[in-house]
Amino acid sequence: MTASQIRGLPVVTVRGGEDVAEVRDVIYSPEAGRLVGLTLNKRGFLAGRSREVLPAEAIHAIGEHAVMVLDDSSLVAAEDASDDVGHPDTERYVVGNDVLTEGGASLGAVADLVLLVGSSGEVVGYQIDKTGGGRGYIPLPAQLSVSGVALVVPNITEEFVHDDLVGLGASVDEFRNRLGLT
Amino acid sequence: MNESFRDCSGRKVISRATAKHLGDVSHFLVDAEQRRVAAVFIGRGKNVRLVEWAQVSGFGPDAVMVADGDSLRPPGDDRERDTAEGKLELVGKRVLSERGNELGKVDDVTFDAGSGALKDLVIGDRRLPAGSLLGIGSYAVVLDDDQSSAG
């Protein structure tokens, strides 16, 4: 699933069965290759931005229909959260960034983050709008560096651009092997 | 003997002492941790009363027997008030796995009429053991189940 599919999902307590919030947006750390948290909207009649955030370590699971937390103590006030969650640096958000290989070829622009289903926010790849047109997917860890404008990725990433999520899923391990990461 | 929430809805509640009809079963309050019926609710609206499971002297196929009218009391806490209003009604409620995937809606719940222990949750054509129950709230029932596919 992708980061944009998470927006709007209810945040539901495992022990209480209550929808305590709704996902407003993801907070992503490109360096860590994972979500570090979620910003929230209130549910129901009080709809609007919530002052609380959900740090990734308090996420029980991200599913297709809900983000699960154990109980409502999982939500913390933004000012009480660590800086990367409470005051995320929007410059580091990668969507829209140009994906450049070390060799200087542009693969496209980041369109979305691809998350490992059922995890607490591990990002396994990026969906890109390919330079030649159409959608593609590249596996992570991709960037050697990230600036808020562009990502620089290893040259071999070019061989791992997939047209669908199934191809991406199958290639993540191989990609990591090739980078000598496993 | 096994009973089900659906079958019991509307069953007469009778005082053993006076043989009077005290009302009809409207809702069940379930203790999600103990996986058992905690209380049986009688009537709806302003006149709703409940009898704690320990005060039920006989849960029979034709009537629910209680010692007398004093066994019934109005809802006392938030959970009991929410049950009285039907907010925690299991039948018809959305089911989520703890992984955050929707499994369907609860069609029925079976329980042991002697002990009040829950047996199964009926969700479409599946029966999931009550042991998988993790939480019951106004939004959803949460189960420990991951047979739902991820994608």
HADDOCK unambig.tbl for C-alpha pairs under 7 A between the chains (distance, minus, plus):
assign (segid A and resid 1 and name CA) (segid B and resid 151 and name CA) 6.55 0.50 0.50
assign (segid A and resid 14 and name CA) (segid B and resid 98 and name CA) 6.12 0.50 0.50
assign (segid A and resid 14 and name CA) (segid B and resid 134 and name CA) 6.39 0.50 0.50
assign (segid A and resid 14 and name CA) (segid B and resid 135 and name CA) 5.76 0.50 0.50
assign (segid A and resid 14 and name CA) (segid B and resid 142 and name CA) 5.82 0.50 0.50
assign (segid A and resid 15 and name CA) (segid B and resid 134 and name CA) 5.70 0.50 0.50
assign (segid A and resid 15 and name CA) (segid B and resid 135 and name CA) 4.29 0.50 0.50
assign (segid A and resid 16 and name CA) (segid B and resid 135 and name CA) 4.94 0.50 0.50
assign (segid A and resid 16 and name CA) (segid B and resid 136 and name CA) 5.64 0.50 0.50
assign (segid A and resid 16 and name CA) (segid B and resid 137 and name CA) 5.28 0.50 0.50
assign (segid A and resid 17 and name CA) (segid B and resid 135 and name CA) 5.26 0.50 0.50
assign (segid A and resid 17 and name CA) (segid B and resid 136 and name CA) 4.77 0.50 0.50
assign (segid A and resid 17 and name CA) (segid B and resid 137 and name CA) 3.85 0.50 0.50
assign (segid A and resid 17 and name CA) (segid B and resid 138 and name CA) 6.56 0.50 0.50
assign (segid A and resid 17 and name CA) (segid B and resid 139 and name CA) 5.81 0.50 0.50
assign (segid A and resid 17 and name CA) (segid B and resid 140 and name CA) 4.85 0.50 0.50
assign (segid A and resid 17 and name CA) (segid B and resid 141 and name CA) 5.53 0.50 0.50
assign (segid A and resid 17 and name CA) (segid B and resid 142 and name CA) 5.90 0.50 0.50
assign (segid A and resid 18 and name CA) (segid B and resid 137 and name CA) 4.93 0.50 0.50
assign (segid A and resid 18 and name CA) (segid B and resid 138 and name CA) 5.76 0.50 0.50
assign (segid A and resid 18 and name CA) (segid B and resid 139 and name CA) 5.00 0.50 0.50
assign (segid A and resid 18 and name CA) (segid B and resid 140 and name CA) 6.57 0.50 0.50
assign (segid A and resid 19 and name CA) (segid B and resid 139 and name CA) 5.78 0.50 0.50
assign (segid A and resid 61 and name CA) (segid B and resid 99 and name CA) 5.13 0.50 0.50
assign (segid A and resid 61 and name CA) (segid B and resid 100 and name CA) 6.35 0.50 0.50
assign (segid A and resid 62 and name CA) (segid B and resid 99 and name CA) 6.51 0.50 0.50
assign (segid A and resid 62 and name CA) (segid B and resid 100 and name CA) 5.90 0.50 0.50
assign (segid A and resid 63 and name CA) (segid B and resid 99 and name CA) 5.46 0.50 0.50
assign (segid A and resid 63 and name CA) (segid B and resid 100 and name CA) 3.85 0.50 0.50
assign (segid A and resid 63 and name CA) (segid B and resid 101 and name CA) 5.15 0.50 0.50
assign (segid A and resid 64 and name CA) (segid B and resid 100 and name CA) 6.21 0.50 0.50
assign (segid A and resid 64 and name CA) (segid B and resid 101 and name CA) 5.30 0.50 0.50
assign (segid A and resid 65 and name CA) (segid B and resid 100 and name CA) 5.70 0.50 0.50
assign (segid A and resid 65 and name CA) (segid B and resid 101 and name CA) 5.18 0.50 0.50
assign (segid A and resid 65 and name CA) (segid B and resid 102 and name CA) 5.99 0.50 0.50
assign (segid A and resid 66 and name CA) (segid B and resid 100 and name CA) 4.59 0.50 0.50
assign (segid A and resid 66 and name CA) (segid B and resid 101 and name CA) 6.58 0.50 0.50
assign (segid A and resid 67 and name CA) (segid B and resid 100 and name CA) 5.70 0.50 0.50
assign (segid A and resid 68 and name CA) (segid B and resid 98 and name CA) 6.53 0.50 0.50
assign (segid A and resid 68 and name CA) (segid B and resid 99 and name CA) 6.77 0.50 0.50
assign (segid A and resid 68 and name CA) (segid B and resid 100 and name CA) 5.69 0.50 0.50
assign (segid A and resid 117 and name CA) (segid B and resid 150 and name CA) 6.44 0.50 0.50
assign (segid A and resid 117 and name CA) (segid B and resid 151 and name CA) 6.83 0.50 0.50
assign (segid A and resid 118 and name CA) (segid B and resid 99 and name CA) 5.74 0.50 0.50
